[in-house]
Amino acid sequence: MSLMGLSGERSAAEELLHNSPLIDGHNDLPWEAREQVGYDLDRMDLSLPVASTDTDLPRLRRGGVGGQFWSVWVPSSWEGGRAVVGTLEQIDFVYAMLARYPDQLGIATSADEVVGQFRAGRIACLLGAEGGHSINSSMGALRALYRLGVRYMTLTHNDNTPWADSATDSPRSGGLSPFGKQVVREMQRLGMLVDLSHVAATTMQDALDVSRAPVIFSHSSARALCDHPRNVPDDILGQLKGNGGVCMVTFVPQFVSVSCRQWELRSEAELYARGLDLSDSGLVEAALDEWSQTDPRPQAVLADVVAHLNHVREVAGLEHVGIGGDFDGSPYMPRGLSDVTGYPSLFAALLESGWSQSDCIALAGGNILRVLRSAERVAEELSASESPSLATIDELDAGPAQPVLGDS
């Protein structure tokens, strides 16, 4: 294509994102604000360029972001009350952003509110709790997070919860425990999206089996293209057609690039051979920087992400694919998608490759808005016939597996 043609696709992408909301499924800016400045927005003024993050308000505008799920994540090594309090602090920071920049950011707890904020010229802010450890196995804590505006919860992070298996931990429950199935059902009674990124394939299947509303993958790519446990197998992607859910493709290099994944495996083997404490992130990063002098770190590219978007579209269908970049959640991103300004380049590439304007509108935000609306309808129906769950993990998981409400 000529330079004039490329320029035309870029202009078309920018216009598309100006008129239709791009709703990204995952951004870890709240944790970066905690780590870098202790949540102090005087020291990290997001209305100005911030060199130490992938995200700030000027770049969100340049990137055409119309809605953002902010991850209110705390490490899965945090347990009990520490995880709950840490999650509340993350939520508090998002509301501090809203108060600091009310002309640019607005809270959204429903699909209609997302559209309303976008039409008012603000970036719609949604909350996603990344990991079931955030509720400390408490239905009451789950409902409290919902009341605070959390509209999805990832069932696990990198470690198992007592009731759900993670993709990157040794199996414990074999998927979802009886209590875990009740958590899924209670989430859907509330209208909170069940997020299956980070979970084991067995957990994905169990959640789909008991779901009464669409599920999401907030930041995962296709395992058939890159064999990483954080990605989604084709047999699960195929079930999104019947469930109505959406896989929001992420940009993380080791999830989208085979060469980056292979480098990750080699570097992990080197770290284990050195006997390093892998919980010490500073030590690990220093060792990886040293290792990369011997074995240079490969770089993913924008075309890798396009390949995953095309694959999810082919297997699950256009109605079941979205975007979940994971900016500020990975130290490296693909060339062409280094920060939140990269979305127009991605959509220009899709338009150039044959995606139509309507296809891109569905990908950008149409599909996740449909999922939100469906979850809201299901919750209205279920809440009319079901009371809030009083189930406890001690009752359901202490002895032999017991049937969960609605199981046959």
C-alpha positions in Angstrom: 0.0 0.0 0.0 1.2 3.5 -0.7 2.1 6.1 1.9 -1.1 7.9 1.0 -3.1 4.8 1.5 -1.5 4.1 4.9 -2.2 7.7 5.9 -5.8 7.2 4.8 -6.2 4.1 7.0 -4.8 5.9 10.0 -7.2 8.8 9.5 -10.1 6.4 9.2 -9.0 4.6 12.3 -8.8 7.8 14.3 -12.2 8.9 13.1 -13.7 5.5 14.0 -12.3 5.7 17.5 -13.6 9.3 17.8 -17.1 8.2 17.0 -17.3 4.8 18.6 -15.9 3.9 22.0 -12.8 1.8 22.3 -13.2 0.0 25.6 -10.0 -1.7 26.7 -10.4 -4.6 29.1 -7.3 -4.2 31.3 -4.9 -1.5 32.4 -2.7 -1.6 35.5 -2.0 2.1 36.1 -3.5 2.0 39.7 -0.7 -0.4 40.8 2.0 1.7 39.1 0.6 4.7 40.9 0.9 2.8 44.2 4.4 1.5 43.5 5.8 4.7 42.1 4.2 7.5 44.1 2.1 6.0 46.9 -1.1 7.1 45.0 0.0 10.7 45.2 -1.5 12.5 42.1 0.5 15.6 43.0 3.6 13.5 42.2 2.1 11.8 39.2 -0.1 14.3 37.5 -1.9 12.3 34.8 -3.0 15.5 33.0 0.6 15.8 31.9 2.9 13.3 30.1 4.2 10.7 32.6 7.5 9.2 31.4 7.4 6.3 33.9 4.1 4.8 32.8 2.4 3.6 29.6 -0.7 5.6 30.4 -1.6 9.3 31.1 -4.6 11.4 30.0 -2.9 13.1 27.0 -1.9 9.7 25.6 -5.3 8.1 26.3 -6.8 10.9 24.2 -4.3 10.4 21.4 -5.0 6.7 21.5 -8.7 7.2 21.1 -9.6 5.3 24.3 -13.2 5.8 25.2 -13.6 3.4 28.1 -11.1 1.7 30.3 -11.4 -1.2 32.8 -8.9 -0.2 35.5 -7.4 -3.3 37.2 -7.7 -3.0 40.9 -5.1 -5.7 41.4 -3.0 -6.7 44.4 -0.4 -9.6 44.3 -2.0 -13.1 44.7 0.7 -13.7 47.4 -1.3 -11.3 49.6 -3.8 -13.3 51.6 -6.8 -12.7 53.8 -7.5 -9.2 55.0 -4.4 -7.8 53.4 -5.7 -8.7 49.9 -9.1 -7.2 50.7 -7.7 -4.0 52.1 -5.2 -3.7 49.3 -8.0 -4.0 46.7 -10.0 -1.3 48.5 -7.0 1.0 48.3 -6.7 0.4 44.6 -10.4 1.2 44.2 -9.9 4.3 46.3 -7.2 5.5 43.9 -9.5 5.1 40.9 -12.1 7.3 42.6 -9.3 9.8 43.4 -8.5 9.9 39.7 -12.2 10.6 39.0 -12.3 13.4 41.5 -9.0 14.9 40.3 -10.0 14.9 36.6 -13.8 15.1 36.5 -13.8 16.8 33.1 -11.9 13.9 31.5 -12.9 10.8 33.5 -16.3 9.5 34.6 -17.4 6.4 36.5 -19.4 3.8 34.6 -21.1 0.9 36.2 -23.4 -0.1 33.3 -23.3 -0.2 29.5 -25.5 2.8 29.3 -23.2 4.8 31.6 -20.2 3.9 29.4 -22.0 5.3 26.4 -23.2 8.3 28.4 -19.7 9.2 29.5 -18.3 8.8 26.0 -20.9 11.0 24.5 -20.2 13.6 27.2 -16.5 13.6 26.1 -15.1 11.8 29.1 -13.3 8.5 29.2 -15.6 5.9 30.9 -13.9 4.3 33.9 -14.9 0.8 34.9 -13.3 -1.4 37.6 -12.0 -4.9 37.4 -10.7 -6.9 40.4 -7.9 -9.1 39.2 -8.0 -12.2 41.3 -10.5 -13.9 43.6 -8.1 -13.5 46.5 -9.5 -10.0 46.7 -12.7 -11.3 48.4 -11.0 -13.7 50.9 -13.6 -16.4 50.1 -16.4 -14.2 51.3 -19.7 -13.6 49.4 -20.3 -10.5 51.5 -16.9 -9.1 50.3 -17.9 -9.9 46.7 -21.1 -8.0 47.1 -19.3 -5.1 48.7 -16.9 -4.8 45.7 -19.9 -4.8 43.4 -21.5 -1.9 45.3 -18.2 0.0 45.0 -18.4 -0.3 41.2 -16.4 -3.4 40.4 -17.9 -4.9 37.3 -15.6 -7.9 36.7 -13.6 -10.2 38.8 -10.8 -12.4 37.5 -11.3 -15.7 39.3 -7.6 -16.1 40.0 -4.3 -14.4 39.4 -1.0 -16.3 39.1 -1.8 -18.4 42.2 -4.8 -20.6 43.0 -7.5 -19.4 45.2 -8.8 -21.9 47.7 -11.7 -22.4 45.3 -10.3 -22.0 41.8 -7.3 -23.2 39.9 -4.9 -20.8 38.2 -3.3 -21.3 34.8 0.2 -20.9 36.4 -0.1 -22.9 39.6 -0.3 -26.6 40.4 -3.9 -27.9 40.2 -5.7 -28.0 43.6 -9.5 -27.9 43.0 -9.5 -29.5 39.5 -11.1 -26.4 38.2 -13.8 -24.8 40.4 -14.6 -26.2 43.8 -18.3 -26.3 44.8 -17.8 -22.9 46.6 -16.1 -21.6 43.4 -19.2 -22.5 41.4 -21.3 -20.6 43.8 -19.0 -17.6 43.5 -19.6 -17.6 39.7 -23.4 -17.9 40.2 -23.4 -15.1 42.8 -21.4 -12.8 40.5 -23.9 -13.4 37.7 -26.8 -12.8 40.0 -25.2 -9.4 40.8 -24.3 -8.5 37.3 -20.5 -8.8 37.8 -18.7 -10.3 34.8 -16.8 -13.5 35.3 -13.3 -13.0 34.0 -11.5 -16.1 33.0 -8.1 -14.6 32.2 -5.4 -16.2 34.4 -7.4 -19.3 35.2 -6.7 -22.9 34.3 -8.5 -24.5 31.3 -10.4 -26.7 33.8 -11.6 -23.6 35.6 -12.6 -22.0 32.3 -14.7 -25.1 31.5 -16.3 -25.3 34.9 -17.2 -21.6 34.8 -18.7 -22.0 31.3 -20.7 -25.1 32.5 -22.4 -23.2 35.4 -22.7 -19.8 33.7 -26.0 -18.2 33.1 -24.5 -15.0 31.5 -21.7 -14.3 29.1 -18.1 -14.6 30.5 -15.1 -12.6 29.4 -11.3 -12.9 29.1 -10.2 -9.4 30.0 -6.6 -9.8 28.7 -5.8 -13.1 27.0 -4.8 -14.3 23.6 -5.0 -17.5 21.5 -3.1 -20.5 22.7 -3.2 -22.1 19.3 -0.8 -19.4 18.1 1.3 -19.1 21.2 1.4 -21.9 23.6 1.3 -20.0 26.9 -0.9 -21.2 29.8 -2.3 -17.6 30.0 -3.9 -18.0 26.6 -7.2 -19.5 25.7 -7.4 -22.9 24.0 -9.5 -23.2 20.8 -12.1 -25.5 22.4 -12.9 -22.8 25.0 -12.9 -20.1 22.4 -15.4 -22.1 20.3 -17.8 -22.2 23.3 -18.0 -18.4 23.5 -20.5 -18.6 20.6 -23.0 -20.4 22.8 -22.1 -18.5 25.9 -22.1 -15.0 24.3 -18.9 -14.0 25.9 -15.8 -12.2 24.6 -12.1 -12.8 24.5 -10.3 -9.4 24.8 -6.9 -10.0 23.1 -3.9 -8.8 25.0 -0.6 -7.3 23.7 1.8 -8.9 26.2 4.8 -10.1 24.1 5.2 -13.6 25.6 1.4 -14.2 25.0 1.4 -13.2 21.4 4.9 -14.0 20.1 6.3 -17.6 19.9 9.9 -16.2 20.0 9.1 -14.1 23.1 7.5 -17.1 24.8 10.6 -19.3 24.0 12.9 -16.6 25.4 10.8 -16.4 28.5 11.1 -20.2 29.0 14.9 -20.0 28.5 15.3 -17.1 30.9 13.1 -18.8 33.6 15.3 -21.9 33.4 18.4 -19.7 33.8 16.8 -18.0 36.9 16.0 -21.4 38.5 19.5 -22.6 37.7 20.9 -19.6 39.6 18.7 -20.3 42.6 17.3 -16.8 42.6 14.4 -15.7 44.8 11.7 -15.2 42.1 9.5 -13.2 44.5 12.1 -10.4 44.5 11.1 -8.5 41.3 14.1 -6.2 41.4 16.5 -9.1 41.6 14.7 -10.9 38.8 14.7 -7.9 36.5 18.4 -7.3 37.1 19.2 -10.9 36.3 17.0 -10.8 33.2 18.8 -7.7 32.0 22.1 -9.4 32.5 20.8 -12.6 30.8 19.6 -10.6 27.8 23.2 -9.5 27.1 23.9 -13.2 26.3 20.5 -14.1 24.9 19.0 -10.9 23.4 15.3 -10.4 24.2 13.2 -10.7 21.1 10.5 -8.1 20.4 6.9 -8.7 19.5 5.3 -6.6 16.8 1.9 -5.2 16.0 1.3 -7.9 13.4 1.5 -10.5 16.2 -1.5 -9.0 17.8 -3.4 -8.8 14.5 -2.8 -12.5 14.1 -4.3 -13.3 17.4 -7.3 -11.0 16.7 -7.9 -12.8 13.4 -7.6 -16.2 15.0 -10.1 -15.4 17.8 -12.4 -14.0 15.2 -12.1 -17.2 13.1 -12.7 -19.6 16.0 -15.1 -17.7 18.2 -16.7 -15.3 15.7 -16.5 -11.5 15.2 -19.1 -11.0 18.0 -16.7 -12.5 20.6 -13.5 -10.6 20.2 -12.3 -7.5 22.0 -9.2 -5.6 23.2 -7.4 -6.0 26.5 -4.0 -4.4 26.1 -2.6 -4.8 29.7 -0.7 -1.6 29.5 1.3 -0.9 32.7 1.1 -4.6 33.5 4.1 -5.7 31.4 7.6 -4.1 31.2 7.8 -4.7 27.5 5.1 -4.3 24.8 5.1 -4.9 21.0 6.7 -2.5 18.6 4.0 -0.2 17.4 2.0 -0.7 20.6 4.4 0.6 23.2 1.8 2.6 25.1 -1.8 3.6 24.9 -1.3 5.8 21.9 -1.0 2.6 19.7 -4.6 1.8 19.2 -5.1 3.9 16.0 -2.2 2.1 14.5 -3.7 -1.3 15.4 -7.1 -0.4 13.9 -5.4 1.1 10.8 -3.7 -2.3 10.3 -7.0 -4.1 10.7 -8.7 -1.8 8.2 -5.9 -2.3 5.7 -6.1 -6.1 6.1 -9.8 -6.2 5.2 -11.7 -5.6 8.4 -14.7 -3.4 7.7 -15.6 -0.3 9.7 -18.5 -2.2 11.3 -16.1 -5.1 12.2 -13.8 -2.6 13.9 -16.6 -1.0 15.8 -17.7 -4.4 17.2 -14.1 -5.2 18.2 -13.4 -1.8 19.8 -16.4 -1.7 22.1 -19.6 -3.0 20.6 -19.0 -6.6 21.7 -18.1 -5.8 25.3 -21.1 -3.4 25.6 -23.3 -6.2 24.4 -21.8 -8.5 27.1 -22.4 -5.9 29.8 -26.0 -5.4 28.7 -26.6 -9.1 28.7 -25.1 -9.5 32.1 -27.4 -6.7 33.4 -30.5 -8.4 31.9 -29.5 -11.8 33.5 -28.9 -10.2 36.8 -32.3 -8.5 36.8 -34.0 -11.8 36.1 -31.9 -13.8 38.7 -32.2 -11.2 41.5 -35.9 -11.4 41.2 -35.9 -15.1 42.0 -32.8 -15.7 44.0 -31.6 -14.3 47.3 -28.0 -13.2 48.0 -25.9 -16.3 48.5 -25.0 -17.1 52.2 -22.8 -20.0 51.2 -19.4 -20.3 52.9 -16.3 -22.1 51.8 -16.3 -24.1 55.0 -19.8 -25.4 54.3 -19.4 -26.3 50.6 -15.7 -27.4 50.4 -15.0 -29.0 53.7 -16.4 -32.4 52.8 -17.4 -34.4 49.7 -18.5 -32.3 46.8 -22.0 -31.1 47.1 -24.4 -30.1 44.3 -24.5 -26.4 43.6 -27.8 -24.7 43.1 -28.9 -25.3 39.5 -26.6 -28.2 38.8 -28.2 -31.2 37.4 
